[in-house]
Amino acid sequence: MKKTEQNNEVPENLKWDGESRLKFLKKKFDNRFGEISIYSQPNSSQKIFMKEKRMGDKNSLQNEYNLALSRMKLQHPNVMRMLGYSVSTEKGLCSTNYYLRRFYLYFDSDLRSEFAKRINKKRNFTDQELRLVSDHIQQGLLETHVNGLIHGDVRPEMIGLVKDSKRVRVKQAVLLDRLMDESSPSKLQMNRMINKKDLYISPELYKYINSKERNKPMYGRQKNDFFGLGMSLLLVGTNGVPKLQKMYQGKGKFNEELLIEMNNEFKRLHGLDSVLCSSEQEYLGLEKIPVVIEEKKFMESIEETLVKPSNGQPPYKQIKVRKAQFAKTQEKTNWRQISSWRTINTTIQEVSNRENDNVQHEILNFNNKEAAPVEVNAEIKRNAI
């Protein structure tokens, strides 16, 4: 097998080592992958599915085998994991059929099905979940492109999800392979458009598949993948089912005003996460939002109180060290308070009778530009102003 892979020469029969340990469960038509076979594996709840392709000539088998070799090199936590592949030959009296079987981890849940469930329960995706989907699929796409591969059909169904043990929150997002139709992105999306299926493609690709000109401008394939991610986030982040498809108008025209309107709605709903909103705009090819860089520090104050016990004991000084968190942006000079003061240390100190018995308070004036922030582990300074 190692020699075969090095020479890139397809064998007539080859079996994946893990195939013998699988237990067949059922065959089914999956809306994402087409006809597949699902298996269980010993001592694991994770299911595996197999996608089989039949070919009638050796050249076609060689091409599919080369693709399987390239796909096996793509191993990333945010890309659906391909486990192995098998090859078999079936010789008849008049013809020979070749079969290539690819084995993958199976994901029951995806962004589309989870979105539908949450609409019924009137429960939205949180900013944290959307940020996770954005970051994970972005990483998966970058790894895909680095390996010389293009997805070509990024949409909610093609984003697999893993939820936490309570099946409440999303904890991982995975880019799923498009196995139903492995033709070129332009041909695939043309078929989806003709069959009136939802589109998540870039304006450039939409114009390309609607143009009959011979020398029509090419679209960016990597950019189209990221645009699909942006449109998927728009859908689930704004519940924008009716409006989303209205962007794709007749004769290849794309309504960018509606795209901007929906993106503004996304920012209104998820603006607390500036990185998420900035990434969303970048995927859609809109002007990138400048991310405000904010500096945060802990500041401390010392509060002293002179206590004179009524039972005749000598006076003592109670010293409280208090802490609060402050922040400021790079453009501003003043710090703003973002957490309440709380006592982090209290000490008692004996005093002489000659000391002033007035109550003294020393608190930092943080509106004063000369006020120096003090780190948590720094030595406590009195008279910090």
C-alpha positions as CSV (number, residue, x, y, z in Angstrom):
1,M,0.0,0.0,0.0
2,K,2.8,2.4,0.8
3,K,4.4,1.8,-2.5
4,T,1.1,2.2,-4.3
5,E,0.6,5.6,-2.7
6,Q,4.1,6.8,-3.5
7,N,3.6,5.9,-7.2
8,N,0.1,7.2,-7.1
9,E,-1.0,4.0,-9.0
10,V,-4.4,2.7,-8.2
11,P,-4.6,-0.9,-7.1
12,E,-7.4,-3.2,-8.3
13,N,-8.3,-4.2,-4.8
14,L,-7.5,-2.4,-1.5
15,K,-9.2,-2.6,1.8
16,W,-9.1,0.1,4.6
17,D,-7.8,-1.5,7.8
18,G,-10.6,-0.2,9.9
19,E,-13.4,-1.5,7.6
20,S,-13.4,-5.0,9.2
21,R,-14.3,-3.6,12.6
22,L,-17.3,-1.6,11.5
23,K,-20.9,-2.8,12.1
24,F,-23.4,-2.0,9.4
25,L,-26.5,-0.1,10.6
26,K,-28.4,1.1,7.5
27,K,-28.4,2.8,4.1
28,K,-30.0,6.1,3.8
29,F,-30.4,9.2,1.6
30,D,-28.7,12.1,3.4
31,N,-29.7,15.6,2.2
32,R,-26.0,16.6,2.5
33,F,-24.2,13.6,1.1
34,G,-26.7,11.6,-1.0
35,E,-26.8,7.8,-0.8
36,I,-24.6,6.6,2.1
37,S,-24.1,3.6,4.4
38,I,-23.9,4.2,8.1
39,Y,-21.9,2.1,10.5
40,S,-21.1,1.9,14.2
41,Q,-17.7,1.2,15.6
42,P,-16.9,-0.8,18.7
43,N,-16.6,1.1,22.1
44,S,-17.6,4.4,20.5
45,S,-20.8,6.3,20.1
46,Q,-19.4,8.1,17.0
47,K,-21.0,6.9,13.8
48,I,-19.1,6.4,10.5
49,F,-20.5,6.7,7.0
50,M,-19.3,5.3,3.7
51,K,-19.8,7.0,0.3
52,E,-19.4,4.7,-2.6
53,K,-18.7,5.7,-6.2
54,R,-18.8,3.3,-9.2
55,M,-16.7,3.8,-12.4
56,G,-16.7,1.9,-15.7
57,D,-13.1,2.6,-16.7
58,K,-9.7,2.6,-15.2
59,N,-8.9,6.3,-16.0
60,S,-12.0,7.5,-14.0
61,L,-10.9,5.2,-11.1
62,Q,-7.4,6.7,-11.2
63,N,-8.7,10.2,-11.0
64,E,-11.0,9.4,-8.1
65,Y,-8.1,7.6,-6.4
66,N,-5.9,10.6,-6.8
67,L,-8.6,12.8,-5.2
68,A,-8.9,10.4,-2.3
69,L,-5.2,10.6,-1.7
70,S,-5.3,14.4,-1.7
71,R,-8.3,14.4,0.6
72,M,-6.6,12.1,3.1
73,K,-3.8,14.6,3.5
74,L,-6.4,17.2,4.8
75,Q,-6.7,16.4,8.5
76,H,-7.9,19.3,10.6
77,P,-10.2,19.5,13.6
78,N,-12.5,21.8,11.8
79,V,-12.8,19.7,8.6
80,M,-14.9,16.5,8.5
81,R,-12.5,13.7,9.1
82,M,-11.8,11.2,6.4
83,L,-10.7,7.9,7.9
84,G,-9.8,5.8,4.9
85,Y,-10.7,4.5,1.5
86,S,-11.1,1.1,-0.2
87,V,-11.0,0.0,-3.8
88,S,-12.6,-3.1,-5.4
89,T,-13.0,-4.4,-8.9
90,E,-16.0,-6.4,-10.2
91,K,-15.3,-8.1,-13.5
92,G,-18.2,-9.3,-15.8
93,L,-18.4,-11.0,-19.1
94,C,-18.8,-7.8,-21.1
95,S,-17.6,-5.0,-18.7
96,T,-15.6,-4.3,-15.6
97,N,-16.8,-2.0,-12.8
98,Y,-14.6,-0.3,-10.3
99,Y,-15.6,0.9,-6.8
100,L,-14.0,3.5,-4.6
101,R,-15.4,3.7,-1.0
102,R,-14.5,6.7,1.3
103,F,-15.1,6.5,5.0
104,Y,-15.9,9.6,7.1
105,L,-17.0,10.5,10.6
106,Y,-20.8,11.1,10.6
107,F,-22.4,14.3,12.0
108,D,-26.1,14.1,12.8
109,S,-26.4,17.8,13.5
110,D,-25.6,20.8,11.2
111,L,-26.2,24.5,11.3
112,R,-29.4,24.3,9.2
113,S,-31.1,21.6,11.3
114,E,-30.0,23.3,14.6
115,F,-31.4,26.6,13.3
116,A,-34.8,25.0,12.5
117,K,-34.9,23.5,16.0
118,R,-34.2,26.8,17.6
119,I,-36.8,28.7,15.6
120,N,-39.4,26.2,16.9
121,K,-38.2,26.7,20.5
122,K,-37.8,30.5,20.0
123,R,-34.2,30.3,21.1
124,N,-31.5,32.2,19.2
125,F,-27.8,31.4,18.8
126,T,-25.6,33.3,21.3
127,D,-22.8,35.6,20.3
128,Q,-20.3,33.1,21.6
129,E,-21.8,30.3,19.5
130,L,-21.8,32.4,16.3
131,R,-18.2,33.4,17.1
132,L,-17.2,29.8,17.5
133,V,-18.9,28.8,14.2
134,S,-17.2,31.8,12.5
135,D,-13.7,31.0,13.9
136,H,-13.9,27.2,13.3
137,I,-15.2,27.3,9.8
138,Q,-12.8,30.1,8.9
139,Q,-9.9,27.9,10.1
140,G,-11.3,24.9,8.2
141,L,-11.6,26.9,5.0
142,L,-8.1,28.3,5.3
143,E,-6.7,24.7,5.8
144,T,-8.7,23.5,2.8
145,H,-7.4,26.3,0.6
146,V,-3.8,25.8,1.7
147,N,-4.0,22.2,0.6
148,G,-5.1,23.3,-2.9
149,L,-8.7,22.3,-2.5
150,I,-11.9,24.4,-2.9
151,H,-15.2,23.6,-1.2
152,G,-17.6,25.4,-3.6
153,D,-20.8,25.0,-1.6
154,V,-20.5,26.5,1.9
155,R,-24.0,26.8,3.3
156,P,-25.7,25.9,6.7
157,E,-26.2,22.3,5.7
158,M,-22.4,22.0,5.1
159,I,-21.5,23.1,8.6
160,G,-21.6,20.2,11.0
161,L,-22.1,20.9,14.7
162,V,-21.0,19.2,17.9
163,K,-22.9,20.2,21.1
164,D,-22.0,19.9,24.8
165,S,-22.9,17.0,27.0
166,K,-26.2,18.7,27.8
167,R,-26.9,19.2,24.1
168,V,-27.5,22.9,24.7
169,R,-24.6,24.9,23.4
170,V,-22.5,24.4,20.3
171,K,-18.9,23.5,21.2
172,Q,-17.4,22.7,17.8
173,A,-18.2,23.5,14.1
174,V,-16.9,21.3,11.2
175,L,-16.8,21.9,7.5
176,L,-18.5,19.0,5.8
177,D,-17.5,17.6,2.4
178,R,-19.9,18.1,-0.5
179,L,-20.4,14.5,-1.7
180,M,-23.8,14.9,-3.2
181,D,-22.5,16.8,-6.3
182,E,-18.8,16.9,-6.7
183,S,-18.9,18.9,-10.0
184,S,-17.2,22.3,-10.4
185,P,-18.7,25.1,-8.2
186,S,-20.1,27.0,-11.1
187,K,-21.9,23.9,-12.5
188,L,-23.1,22.9,-9.0
189,Q,-24.5,26.3,-8.3
190,M,-26.1,26.5,-11.7
191,N,-28.0,23.3,-11.0
192,R,-29.1,24.7,-7.6
193,M,-30.3,27.9,-9.2
194,I,-32.2,26.0,-11.9
195,N,-33.9,23.8,-9.3
196,K,-34.8,26.9,-7.2
197,K,-32.7,25.9,-4.2
198,D,-31.3,28.5,-1.8
199,L,-28.1,30.1,-2.8
200,Y,-25.2,31.2,-0.6
201,I,-22.8,32.3,-3.3
202,S,-20.8,35.4,-4.0
203,P,-22.2,38.1,-6.4
204,E,-19.3,37.4,-8.7
205,L,-20.2,33.7,-9.0
206,Y,-23.9,34.5,-9.4
207,K,-23.1,36.9,-12.3
208,Y,-20.7,34.3,-13.8
209,I,-23.3,31.5,-13.9
210,N,-25.9,33.9,-15.3
211,S,-23.7,35.3,-18.1
212,K,-23.6,33.9,-21.6
213,E,-20.6,35.8,-22.7
214,R,-17.6,33.8,-23.8
215,N,-15.0,36.0,-22.1
216,K,-16.9,36.6,-18.9
217,P,-14.8,37.6,-15.8
218,M,-13.8,34.7,-13.5
219,Y,-14.9,34.7,-9.9
220,G,-12.7,34.2,-6.9
221,R,-13.2,30.6,-5.7
222,Q,-11.7,31.1,-2.2
223,K,-13.6,34.4,-1.8
224,N,-16.8,32.5,-2.8
225,D,-16.2,30.0,0.0
226,F,-15.9,32.7,2.6
227,F,-18.9,34.6,1.2
228,G,-21.0,31.4,1.8
229,L,-19.8,31.4,5.4
230,G,-20.9,35.0,5.8
231,M,-24.3,34.3,4.3
232,S,-24.8,31.3,6.6
233,L,-24.0,33.5,9.6
234,L,-26.4,36.1,8.4
235,L,-29.2,33.5,8.1
236,V,-28.9,32.1,11.6
237,G,-27.8,35.4,13.2
238,T,-30.8,37.4,12.0
239,N,-33.5,34.8,11.3
240,G,-33.4,36.2,7.8
241,V,-35.0,33.4,5.9
242,P,-37.3,35.5,3.7
243,K,-34.8,38.3,2.9
244,L,-31.7,36.3,2.2
245,Q,-32.7,34.9,-1.1
246,K,-34.2,38.2,-2.3
247,M,-30.6,39.3,-2.8
248,Y,-30.3,37.1,-5.9
249,Q,-32.3,38.9,-8.5
250,G,-32.9,38.1,-12.2
251,K,-30.2,38.1,-14.9
252,G,-27.4,37.8,-12.4
253,K,-28.1,41.0,-10.5
254,F,-27.3,41.1,-6.8
255,N,-29.0,43.4,-4.4
256,E,-26.1,44.7,-2.4
257,E,-28.3,47.3,-0.6
258,L,-30.3,44.4,1.0
259,L,-27.0,42.7,1.9
260,I,-25.9,45.9,3.7
261,E,-29.3,46.2,5.4
262,M,-29.1,42.6,6.7
263,N,-25.5,43.0,7.8
264,N,-26.5,46.2,9.8
265,E,-29.2,44.1,11.5
266,F,-26.6,41.5,12.3
267,K,-24.4,44.2,13.9
268,R,-27.4,45.5,15.9
269,L,-28.1,42.1,17.3
270,H,-24.5,41.0,17.9
271,G,-22.5,44.2,18.2
272,L,-21.2,43.4,21.6
273,D,-18.8,41.0,19.8
274,S,-16.9,43.4,17.6
275,V,-14.6,40.6,16.3
276,L,-17.6,38.5,15.2
277,C,-19.1,41.5,13.4
278,S,-15.8,42.5,11.8
279,S,-15.2,38.9,10.5
280,E,-18.8,38.8,9.2
281,Q,-18.3,41.9,7.1
282,E,-15.0,40.7,5.8
283,Y,-16.5,37.4,4.6
284,L,-19.2,39.4,2.8
285,G,-16.7,41.7,1.1
286,L,-18.0,44.7,2.9
287,E,-15.9,47.4,4.6
288,K,-14.1,45.9,7.6
289,I,-15.1,47.3,11.0
290,P,-12.2,48.7,12.9
291,V,-11.8,46.7,16.1
292,V,-11.5,49.1,19.1
293,I,-8.4,48.1,21.1
294,E,-9.1,48.5,24.8
295,E,-6.6,48.5,27.6
296,K,-7.8,47.1,30.9
297,K,-6.1,47.4,34.3
298,F,-6.8,46.9,37.9
299,M,-6.3,49.9,40.2
300,E,-6.0,50.0,44.0
301,S,-6.9,52.4,46.7
302,I,-6.1,52.5,50.4
303,E,-8.7,53.5,53.0
304,E,-7.5,54.2,56.6
305,T,-9.8,54.5,59.6
306,L,-8.7,55.4,63.1
307,V,-10.6,53.3,65.6
308,K,-10.8,54.2,69.4
309,P,-12.4,51.3,71.3
310,S,-14.9,52.2,74.0
311,N,-13.6,49.5,76.3
312,G,-10.4,51.3,77.2
313,Q,-8.2,49.4,74.7
314,P,-5.5,51.4,72.9
315,P,-6.6,52.9,69.6
316,Y,-5.6,51.2,66.3
317,K,-5.7,52.0,62.7
318,Q,-7.7,49.8,60.3
319,I,-6.2,49.8,56.7
320,K,-8.3,48.5,53.8
321,V,-6.9,47.9,50.4
322,R,-9.6,48.0,47.7
323,K,-9.5,47.1,44.1
324,A,-11.6,47.9,40.9
325,Q,-11.1,47.4,37.2
326,F,-10.8,50.3,34.8
327,A,-10.5,50.5,31.1
328,K,-9.7,53.0,28.3
329,T,-9.4,52.9,24.6
330,Q,-6.2,53.9,22.8
331,E,-7.8,57.2,21.6
332,K,-8.7,58.4,25.1
333,T,-6.6,59.5,28.1
334,N,-9.0,59.0,31.0
335,W,-9.9,55.6,32.5
336,R,-13.5,54.5,33.0
337,Q,-14.6,52.3,35.8
338,I,-16.1,48.9,34.7
339,S,-16.2,47.0,38.0
340,S,-17.2,47.9,41.6
341,W,-14.6,48.5,44.3
342,R,-14.1,45.5,46.6
343,T,-11.9,44.9,49.6
344,I,-9.0,42.6,48.9
345,N,-7.0,43.0,52.1
346,T,-7.6,44.4,55.6
347,T,-4.8,45.0,58.2
348,I,-4.7,46.4,61.7
349,Q,-1.9,48.7,62.9
350,E,-1.3,50.0,66.4
351,V,-1.1,53.8,66.8
352,S,0.2,56.2,69.5
353,N,-2.0,58.5,71.4
354,R,-0.5,61.5,69.7
355,E,-1.9,60.5,66.3
356,N,-4.7,62.4,64.8
357,D,-8.0,60.7,65.6
358,N,-9.7,62.0,62.5
359,V,-10.9,59.4,59.9
360,Q,-8.7,59.5,56.9
361,H,-9.7,58.3,53.4
362,E,-7.3,58.0,50.5
363,I,-8.9,57.1,47.2
364,L,-7.4,57.4,43.8
365,N,-8.9,60.1,41.5
366,F,-9.1,58.3,38.2
367,N,-10.5,61.2,36.3
368,N,-7.3,63.0,36.9
369,K,-4.9,62.4,34.0
370,E,-2.0,62.2,36.4
371,A,-3.5,59.2,38.2
372,A,-1.3,56.2,37.7
373,P,-2.8,52.7,37.3
374,V,-1.4,50.1,39.7
375,E,-1.2,46.5,38.6
376,V,-2.7,43.8,40.9
377,N,0.7,42.4,41.9
378,A,2.3,45.8,42.2
379,E,3.4,47.2,45.5
380,I,0.6,49.3,47.1
381,K,1.4,53.0,46.9
382,R,-0.1,55.6,49.1
383,N,-0.6,59.1,47.7
384,A,-0.7,57.7,44.2
385,I,-2.1,60.9,42.7
